[in-house]
Amino acid sequence: MARYWMHVGLLTTGGTKMSKSLGNSFLVSDALEQVRPQALRYHLLSAHYRSSLEYGPEGLVESAAAHDRIETFVRNALDILGGPDEAAALAAECAANVRRDPVDQGRAKGDGRTGARGDAKVGAADRGPADPGAAGAVAHVFPAEPAVVSSPAQAWAAFAAALDDDLAISRALAVLFSAVSRGNHVLSKTQRRELAGWVDVVLRMLVVLGLDPISQWPAAGSELRPALNGVMEIVLDLRSAARARRDYAEADEIRSRLAAGGLVVEDTPEGQRWHLA
């Protein structure tokens, strides 16, 4: 059962209130034809609960891009920290200690009610208006100016402080993206400890927001996973061979066909990585 129920601001389309009588409403199934469920959830929670949210294809695409940026960091970090099976185990270990009551545990690491509220710098553009309801419809979800955090502990304290402050979701998301950015800067096998700290705090934030990516991924130990890993190793070897002989058209064709089948391939400084879309 939900611990809290909250009525949020209106959904609008083209600046007009969405309603069945006006014929401008939509079904969740319609939205899910454009984006994944987690991306839709991200989009709907991106507006302050006293603000309206502008709904439309452009906003959904931006939300999907924002969510993909977060999830891609988590996947890449966990891959570096141990591979598919080990990464899933590490992710579960990282998140288990906050799934019971994550915000309260975060406060315990700070100084009282909100942790080190003054430690994180958040741009004025991310603080939102004093009266969110007066701001009109919120259109998108990439924070205009990221928060500045220097450590995972500081990021967690700033995240909890933002949510304690009348659920200031824009500030909370700014902290989340700052943590992702810092994590991406240490995305290498030579900085495993620092990387583990950043992916840990990002996962903790996502758990609080109901966006835990691990729960949505196929089980690492499923019967089909070893077979899929083997097939993908062969396919990626073929793609590497095509790139080595400068047949970039074939390499792109392989990646495109994999993407059409729900398998995303990324080229990174440390080689090719893949994951399910």
N, C-alpha and C positions, 0 to 999 in steps of 0.2 A: 504494500500500500504506500502511496506517496506520502511523504512527510509534510509537504507543503503544496497547496494549490494556489495559483496566482492567475488573475485575469490580466492579460497584457493589453497594450494599446491596439488600435485597429490595424488591420491589413488594408493597404490601399493599392490601387493599380492606376497609374497615370494620374496620381494625386486625388483620385476619387475613392471613397470608402467602398470596400468590397462587400457586396451583398447579393444574395440569390435573386432578389427582386430586380436588381439592375442588370443581371445576367453577366456579371464580371467576376463571379466566384470561380474557384477551381477545386478539383479533387486532389487528394494526396497522390492518388495513382497517376494523375497527370504529371505532377511534379517529379515523381519517381521515374518517369520515362526520360527525364532530362538529366537528373543527378542521382547519386546514390543516397540511401536513407540518411547516412551520417552527415552528408553535405547539406541535406535539407534541414536536418536538426540544427546544424551549425548556423545556417541562414536564419532560422526562426529565433534562435536565442541571441543573435548578434545585436538586436535592438534593446534598449533599456525598457523595462517593463511598463514605464509610463509614457513611452514614445510609440508613435505609429511606425509601421514597417512597410516600406514600398516593396511590393511583390512584382516580379517580372522576370523574363528570361535572362536579362542582363545581370540582374542581382544574383540569380541562381548560379550563373556561370562564374561570377566573381567569388561567390561563397565556395563553390566546388574547388576553385583554384586555391583559395586560402586554406581550405581543409586539406587539400592534397599536399600543400607545402608542409603542413604540420606532420601529416601521416608519412610523407616521404622521408622526413628527417628521422622519425621514430624507426621506420623500417631500416634505413641505412645504418643508423647507430646500433641497433640491435644486431644487425648482420655483422658489423665489425666486431661487436662484443662477443660473438660466439657462433654465428651461423644460425640456420632456421630453428633447429631443436633447442639449442642452448639459448638462443635469443628469446624464444617463447618462455622458457623457464626463468630467465633473468627478468623478463618483463613482468611475469606473474609475481616474482619475488619483490620487484620494485614497487608494484602497485598494491600488493596484499596488505601492507601495513597502513594503507590509507582508505581502503574500501569500506571499513566499518564506519568511520566518522572522519573523513579526510580533512575537512576544514578545521575541526577542533584540534586534530593532531598537528595541523600546521600552526595554529595559534600557540600551541604548547612550545613551539620552537622560537616564538617571538617574545615580545615583552608585554604580556597581558592580553588585552582584548583583541588587538589586531596585529601583534608582532611589531616589527620595526617599521612603523608607518612612514617615518621620515627618511628611511634609507634609500628608497627608490625614487628616481626622478621621472616624472611622467609629464609629457608635453601637454600644453594647454589645450591643444586640439583634441586630446584624448580624454580630457576630464569631462567633456560634455557640458551642456547648459545647466545652470542652476535649477531650472525647471524643465526636465526632459520633455514633459508634455507640450511645452511651448516651442519645441524645436521642429515640429512637423515630422514628416515621414523620414525614417532612416533608410538610406538606399543601399549602402554596402558595408563590407565587413573587414576590409584591410585597414587597420589603424593608420590614421594619417601621419602620426609621428610616434615612432616606437618608444616604449619606456626604456630607460637605461638601467640595467642591472649588472652587477659585477660577479655575483655568485649564485648558485642554485638556492642557497638558504635565503638570500636577500630577495630573490625572485619569488619564492614561496610566500615570504612575509608580505611582499607588496601585492601579490595576487589575493591573499586572504584579506588584506586591508581594503582593497578595492571592493570586494564583495561585501565586506562589512559596512561599507559606506553606501548604503541604500542600493546595494547590488549594482555598482557602477561597472557594468559589463564591458563598456568600451575600454576602460582602464585595465580591467582584468585581461582582456584580449591583447592589449598592448604589451602587458607583461609576458603573456604567453608567447607572443611573436618574438619578443626580445630574447626569451630563453631559447627559442628555436634557432634564432640567428646566432647566438653565442655558441650553441651546440654545433651548428654547421661549421663554425670556424675551427672547431677542434675535432672535426670528423675524420679522424685518422687512427690507425692502429697504434701509433706511438704516444697517443694521449688518452689511453683507455680509461684511466681513473677519472679524469676531468669530463670526458665524454659520458661516462656512466652517470655522473652527477647531474648533468644537464638533461639526459634522456629520462632519468628518474623523476626530476621535478616536472618535466613536461607531461609525463604520464600521470603524475599525481593531479596536475591541473585538469587534464582531460577527464579523469575519473570524476572530479567534482562537477564538471560541466555535462556529465552524461555522455561523453564522447570517447570513452575508452576504446582505442582501436583494437586492442588485443582480443577483446570479446567478439569482435566482428570478423577476425581473420580465421581462415580454416585451421583446424587443429594441426599443429606441427607434427604430431605423431599419428596422424590419420593413415590408413592403409595405403591411400593413393599418393601420399606425399613423396615417399622414396622413389616411386616410379616416375612421378612428375619431375623430380629433381634430376633424375638420370636423363630423361628426354630433353629437358632444357639445357643440360650440360652439352649434349650432342648438338643441339640447334645453335647454341651460342658459339660453339667451336666452329661451326660452319659459317656463322656470321663473322667471326674473327678472321677466318681464312679469306673471306670475300674482301674484308677491309684491308688485309695484308697485301692482296694483289690489286688494291685500289679499285675494286669493283663496288663502289659505294651505292650504286643503284640496287644491286642485289642485297647489300647489307640493309638498306632502307626498306626494301621489299619484305625481307624477313621480319624486321621489327614491325612494320605495318600489319602484316598478316597475323603476327602474334598479338598485337594490340586489338585487332578485330575479334580475336578469340578470347579476349579478357586477360592477356598476359602483357604486362608493361615491362619494357627493357630500357634501362638507363645506362648511358655511357658516363663513367666517372674516372677520375685520375687513377683509381685503383682497379679499373677494369669494368666489365659489364656486370650489372645487377639486374635482377628481375623480381617481379612480385605480381600477385593477382590484382587486377583492377578493382 
